[in-house]
């Protein structure tokens, strides 16, 4: 599985550490809450809400340089529109990978 990185954040920050730290802190604050909301919606099988959660999270996936995972999340999001959970396993692995990575930065 691909690994998260800060390449895109570094591009956005253009060498400004305060911008870089702000972006990282936003992700570190928002991601756990968005993940929690996703899990709660998944447990209740609220497909529309799950889709909304995936949509929010996939932007963080992209920002963390996970291009393949972003594409998989996009497919999962589209499947949810038809009450189809295909892609759940890969999305779950991506969430776990990001959770672990955020502990290191």
Residue, then its C-alpha position, 0 to 999 in steps of 0.5 A: x500500500x502507498x504511504x502518506x507523505x507531505x509533498x503536496x503540503x510542502x508545495x502549498x507551503x512554498x517553504x513557509x513552515x508556519x503554513x505547513x504546520x497550519x495545514x498539518x494541524x488542520x488535518x490532525x484535528x479534522x481527520x479523527x473527527x471525520x473518521x469517527x463520523x464515518x464509522x458511526x454512519x457505517x455502523x448505522x448503514x446510513x449510506x448517504x451520510x457514509x458517502x458524505x463522510x467519504x467525500x470529506x475524507x478523500x480530500x485529506x487522502x489527496x492532500x497526503x499524496x495517496x493518489x491510488x487511495x484517492x481513486x479508490x475512495x472516489x469509486x467507493x463514494x460512487x458505489x455508496x450512491x447505490x447503497x453498495x459498500x464495495x470498496x469498504x475494505x480498501x478505504x478502511x485500510x487507508x484510514x488506518x494508514x493515515x491514522x498511524x501516519x498522523x501520529x508520526x508527524 
